[in-house]
Amino acid sequence: MHNTRQNNPVLVTGSKGQLATSLARLGGAAVKCVGRPDFDFDRPETLRAVLDSVQPAVVINAAAWSAVDLAESEPEAAARANTQGSSELARLCALRNIPFIHISTDYVFSGDKGAPYVETDAVSPQTVYGRTKAEGEVRVLAANPQSLIFRTSWVYSPQGKNFLCTMLNAAARNSVLKVVADQRGNPTSADDLAQAILSVVRILHENGWKDEFAGIYHACGTGQATWYSLAIEIFKNAARYGLSVPEVRPIQTKDWPTPARRPVDSRMDNTKLARVFGVVMPEWEDSVRRAVDSAYAVTEK
């Protein structure tokens, strides 16, 4: 990274998403978020316009087609954002010598390894969403040699549309909830992910770009959970605020059919992120507690 651009903002795409919201809050004035209509993968000319007006030091691409089930019936739209749009943005950043941080997903894996995935494991996506993200990774790395890809999973935050908020809202209305108990993964706080990315951005600022930085990293909550055990943890913490905890019944994936097949075991290993950048992702239980505290702080205002 050139020192001449160090004081320029960090540009974050996907302004309405959980990660962008966390990056904006934790990064403060250094972060500029953009989204539709000003920035739109379906209108490639907006990508150039935004880069030219913002002149960012780094770009964090948090914009994506993330509607996993809808992607099954709208594959072209998902590919425009997750594959073509992302790689075009990476290419435009390469022309301007801007490092590019791209967010990817555990859905690039089939979920049948039986152990946590490492970055060198072969991808084998089982869904349209997973395929468009996997192809996006390949194209981004090819388009910009200064690219970092962060695969994450099961992202939640105190606001917005995510599992934590869904559970808290459902508990307020139902005395019994059924939650899938045979899928395993790493619940990830949007704040933890944002903090990890901002730590890496700081390292890029301080040390400049190094070729050995380039490539794929896993960045998700430390430890493992099922959706069922995650729900139990959420309710355990919410009970401290007077939530009437519902009965949570474990069910199987087959009892909750969805258009897109979920990976049964998409646990990922964060060791590389710690080794290369010294960034250690927090234990997921601690992060759930903090997120529930924040959710109630928001509602009590």
Secondary structure as a PSIPRED ss2 file (coil, helix, strand):
# PSIPRED VFORMAT (PSIPRED V4.0)

   1 M C   1.000  0.000  0.000
   2 H C   1.000  0.000  0.000
   3 N H   0.000  1.000  0.000
   4 T H   0.000  1.000  0.000
   5 R H   0.000  1.000  0.000
   6 Q C   1.000  0.000  0.000
   7 N C   1.000  0.000  0.000
   8 N C   1.000  0.000  0.000
   9 P C   1.000  0.000  0.000
  10 V E   0.000  0.000  1.000
  11 L E   0.000  0.000  1.000
  12 V E   0.000  0.000  1.000
  13 T E   0.000  0.000  1.000
  14 G C   1.000  0.000  0.000
  15 S C   1.000  0.000  0.000
  16 K C   1.000  0.000  0.000
  17 G C   1.000  0.000  0.000
  18 Q H   0.000  1.000  0.000
  19 L H   0.000  1.000  0.000
  20 A H   0.000  1.000  0.000
  21 T H   0.000  1.000  0.000
  22 S H   0.000  1.000  0.000
  23 L H   0.000  1.000  0.000
  24 A H   0.000  1.000  0.000
  25 R H   0.000  1.000  0.000
  26 L H   0.000  1.000  0.000
  27 G H   0.000  1.000  0.000
  28 G H   0.000  1.000  0.000
  29 A H   0.000  1.000  0.000
  30 A H   0.000  1.000  0.000
  31 V E   0.000  0.000  1.000
  32 K E   0.000  0.000  1.000
  33 C E   0.000  0.000  1.000
  34 V E   0.000  0.000  1.000
  35 G C   1.000  0.000  0.000
  36 R C   1.000  0.000  0.000
  37 P C   1.000  0.000  0.000
  38 D C   1.000  0.000  0.000
  39 F C   1.000  0.000  0.000
  40 D C   1.000  0.000  0.000
  41 F C   1.000  0.000  0.000
  42 D C   1.000  0.000  0.000
  43 R C   1.000  0.000  0.000
  44 P C   1.000  0.000  0.000
  45 E H   0.000  1.000  0.000
  46 T H   0.000  1.000  0.000
  47 L H   0.000  1.000  0.000
  48 R H   0.000  1.000  0.000
  49 A H   0.000  1.000  0.000
  50 V H   0.000  1.000  0.000
  51 L H   0.000  1.000  0.000
  52 D H   0.000  1.000  0.000
  53 S H   0.000  1.000  0.000
  54 V H   0.000  1.000  0.000
  55 Q C   1.000  0.000  0.000
  56 P C   1.000  0.000  0.000
  57 A C   1.000  0.000  0.000
  58 V E   0.000  0.000  1.000
  59 V E   0.000  0.000  1.000
  60 I E   0.000  0.000  1.000
  61 N E   0.000  0.000  1.000
  62 A C   1.000  0.000  0.000
  63 A C   1.000  0.000  0.000
  64 A C   1.000  0.000  0.000
  65 W C   1.000  0.000  0.000
  66 S C   1.000  0.000  0.000
  67 A C   1.000  0.000  0.000
  68 V H   0.000  1.000  0.000
  69 D H   0.000  1.000  0.000
  70 L H   0.000  1.000  0.000
  71 A H   0.000  1.000  0.000
  72 E C   1.000  0.000  0.000
  73 S C   1.000  0.000  0.000
  74 E C   1.000  0.000  0.000
  75 P H   0.000  1.000  0.000
  76 E H   0.000  1.000  0.000
  77 A H   0.000  1.000  0.000
  78 A H   0.000  1.000  0.000
  79 A H   0.000  1.000  0.000
  80 R H   0.000  1.000  0.000
  81 A H   0.000  1.000  0.000
  82 N H   0.000  1.000  0.000
  83 T H   0.000  1.000  0.000
  84 Q H   0.000  1.000  0.000
  85 G H   0.000  1.000  0.000
  86 S H   0.000  1.000  0.000
  87 S H   0.000  1.000  0.000
  88 E H   0.000  1.000  0.000
  89 L H   0.000  1.000  0.000
  90 A H   0.000  1.000  0.000
  91 R H   0.000  1.000  0.000
  92 L H   0.000  1.000  0.000
  93 C H   0.000  1.000  0.000
  94 A H   0.000  1.000  0.000
  95 L H   0.000  1.000  0.000
  96 R C   1.000  0.000  0.000
  97 N C   1.000  0.000  0.000
  98 I C   1.000  0.000  0.000
  99 P C   1.000  0.000  0.000
 100 F E   0.000  0.000  1.000
 101 I E   0.000  0.000  1.000
 102 H E   0.000  0.000  1.000
 103 I E   0.000  0.000  1.000
 104 S E   0.000  0.000  1.000
 105 T E   0.000  0.000  1.000
 106 D H   0.000  1.000  0.000
 107 Y H   0.000  1.000  0.000
 108 V H   0.000  1.000  0.000
 109 F C   1.000  0.000  0.000
 110 S C   1.000  0.000  0.000
 111 G C   1.000  0.000  0.000
 112 D C   1.000  0.000  0.000
 113 K C   1.000  0.000  0.000
 114 G C   1.000  0.000  0.000
 115 A C   1.000  0.000  0.000
 116 P C   1.000  0.000  0.000
 117 Y E   0.000  0.000  1.000
 118 V C   1.000  0.000  0.000
 119 E C   1.000  0.000  0.000
 120 T C   1.000  0.000  0.000
 121 D C   1.000  0.000  0.000
 122 A C   1.000  0.000  0.000
 123 V C   1.000  0.000  0.000
 124 S C   1.000  0.000  0.000
 125 P C   1.000  0.000  0.000
 126 Q C   1.000  0.000  0.000
 127 T C   1.000  0.000  0.000
 128 V H   0.000  1.000  0.000
 129 Y H   0.000  1.000  0.000
 130 G H   0.000  1.000  0.000
 131 R H   0.000  1.000  0.000
 132 T H   0.000  1.000  0.000
 133 K H   0.000  1.000  0.000
 134 A H   0.000  1.000  0.000
 135 E H   0.000  1.000  0.000
 136 G H   0.000  1.000  0.000
 137 E H   0.000  1.000  0.000
 138 V H   0.000  1.000  0.000
 139 R H   0.000  1.000  0.000
 140 V H   0.000  1.000  0.000
 141 L H   0.000  1.000  0.000
 142 A H   0.000  1.000  0.000
 143 A H   0.000  1.000  0.000
 144 N C   1.000  0.000  0.000
 145 P C   1.000  0.000  0.000
 146 Q C   1.000  0.000  0.000
 147 S E   0.000  0.000  1.000
 148 L E   0.000  0.000  1.000
 149 I E   0.000  0.000  1.000
 150 F E   0.000  0.000  1.000
 151 R E   0.000  0.000  1.000
 152 T E   0.000  0.000  1.000
 153 S C   1.000  0.000  0.000
 154 W C   1.000  0.000  0.000
 155 V E   0.000  0.000  1.000
 156 Y E   0.000  0.000  1.000
 157 S C   1.000  0.000  0.000
 158 P C   1.000  0.000  0.000
 159 Q C   1.000  0.000  0.000
 160 G C   1.000  0.000  0.000
 161 K C   1.000  0.000  0.000
 162 N C   1.000  0.000  0.000
 163 F H   0.000  1.000  0.000
 164 L H   0.000  1.000  0.000
 165 C H   0.000  1.000  0.000
 166 T H   0.000  1.000  0.000
 167 M H   0.000  1.000  0.000
 168 L H   0.000  1.000  0.000
 169 N H   0.000  1.000  0.000
 170 A H   0.000  1.000  0.000
 171 A H   0.000  1.000  0.000
 172 A H   0.000  1.000  0.000
 173 R H   0.000  1.000  0.000
 174 N C   1.000  0.000  0.000
 175 S C   1.000  0.000  0.000
 176 V E   0.000  0.000  1.000
 177 L E   0.000  0.000  1.000
 178 K E   0.000  0.000  1.000
 179 V E   0.000  0.000  1.000
 180 V E   0.000  0.000  1.000
 181 A C   1.000  0.000  0.000
 182 D C   1.000  0.000  0.000
 183 Q C   1.000  0.000  0.000
 184 R E   0.000  0.000  1.000
 185 G E   0.000  0.000  1.000
 186 N C   1.000  0.000  0.000
 187 P C   1.000  0.000  0.000
 188 T E   0.000  0.000  1.000
 189 S E   0.000  0.000  1.000
 190 A H   0.000  1.000  0.000
 191 D H   0.000  1.000  0.000
 192 D H   0.000  1.000  0.000
 193 L H   0.000  1.000  0.000
 194 A H   0.000  1.000  0.000
 195 Q H   0.000  1.000  0.000
 196 A H   0.000  1.000  0.000
 197 I H   0.000  1.000  0.000
 198 L H   0.000  1.000  0.000
 199 S H   0.000  1.000  0.000
 200 V H   0.000  1.000  0.000
 201 V H   0.000  1.000  0.000
 202 R H   0.000  1.000  0.000
 203 I H   0.000  1.000  0.000
 204 L H   0.000  1.000  0.000
 205 H H   0.000  1.000  0.000
 206 E H   0.000  1.000  0.000
 207 N H   0.000  1.000  0.000
 208 G C   1.000  0.000  0.000
 209 W C   1.000  0.000  0.000
 210 K C   1.000  0.000  0.000
 211 D H   0.000  1.000  0.000
 212 E H   0.000  1.000  0.000
 213 F H   0.000  1.000  0.000
 214 A C   1.000  0.000  0.000
 215 G E   0.000  0.000  1.000
 216 I E   0.000  0.000  1.000
 217 Y E   0.000  0.000  1.000
 218 H E   0.000  0.000  1.000
 219 A C   1.000  0.000  0.000
 220 C C   1.000  0.000  0.000
 221 G C   1.000  0.000  0.000
 222 T E   0.000  0.000  1.000
 223 G C   1.000  0.000  0.000
 224 Q C   1.000  0.000  0.000
 225 A E   0.000  0.000  1.000
 226 T E   0.000  0.000  1.000
 227 W H   0.000  1.000  0.000
 228 Y H   0.000  1.000  0.000
 229 S H   0.000  1.000  0.000
 230 L H   0.000  1.000  0.000
 231 A H   0.000  1.000  0.000
 232 I H   0.000  1.000  0.000
 233 E H   0.000  1.000  0.000
 234 I H   0.000  1.000  0.000
 235 F H   0.000  1.000  0.000
 236 K H   0.000  1.000  0.000
 237 N H   0.000  1.000  0.000
 238 A H   0.000  1.000  0.000
 239 A H   0.000  1.000  0.000
 240 R H   0.000  1.000  0.000
 241 Y H   0.000  1.000  0.000
 242 G C   1.000  0.000  0.000
 243 L C   1.000  0.000  0.000
 244 S C   1.000  0.000  0.000
 245 V C   1.000  0.000  0.000
 246 P C   1.000  0.000  0.000
 247 E E   0.000  0.000  1.000
 248 V E   0.000  0.000  1.000
 249 R E   0.000  0.000  1.000
 250 P E   0.000  0.000  1.000
 251 I E   0.000  0.000  1.000
 252 Q C   1.000  0.000  0.000
 253 T H   0.000  1.000  0.000
 254 K H   0.000  1.000  0.000
 255 D H   0.000  1.000  0.000
 256 W C   1.000  0.000  0.000
 257 P C   1.000  0.000  0.000
 258 T C   1.000  0.000  0.000
 259 P C   1.000  0.000  0.000
 260 A C   1.000  0.000  0.000
 261 R C   1.000  0.000  0.000
 262 R C   1.000  0.000  0.000
 263 P C   1.000  0.000  0.000
 264 V C   1.000  0.000  0.000
 265 D E   0.000  0.000  1.000
 266 S C   1.000  0.000  0.000
 267 R C   1.000  0.000  0.000
 268 M E   0.000  0.000  1.000
 269 D C   1.000  0.000  0.000
 270 N C   1.000  0.000  0.000
 271 T H   0.000  1.000  0.000
 272 K H   0.000  1.000  0.000
 273 L H   0.000  1.000  0.000
 274 A H   0.000  1.000  0.000
 275 R H   0.000  1.000  0.000
 276 V H   0.000  1.000  0.000
 277 F H   0.000  1.000  0.000
 278 G C   1.000  0.000  0.000
 279 V C   1.000  0.000  0.000
 280 V C   1.000  0.000  0.000
 281 M C   1.000  0.000  0.000
 282 P C   1.000  0.000  0.000
 283 E E   0.000  0.000  1.000
 284 W H   0.000  1.000  0.000
 285 E H   0.000  1.000  0.000
 286 D H   0.000  1.000  0.000
 287 S H   0.000  1.000  0.000
 288 V H   0.000  1.000  0.000
 289 R H   0.000  1.000  0.000
 290 R H   0.000  1.000  0.000
 291 A H   0.000  1.000  0.000
 292 V H   0.000  1.000  0.000
 293 D H   0.000  1.000  0.000
 294 S H   0.000  1.000  0.000
 295 A H   0.000  1.000  0.000
 296 Y H   0.000  1.000  0.000
 297 A H   0.000  1.000  0.000
 298 V H   0.000  1.000  0.000
 299 T H   0.000  1.000  0.000
 300 E H   0.000  1.000  0.000
 301 K C   1.000  0.000  0.000
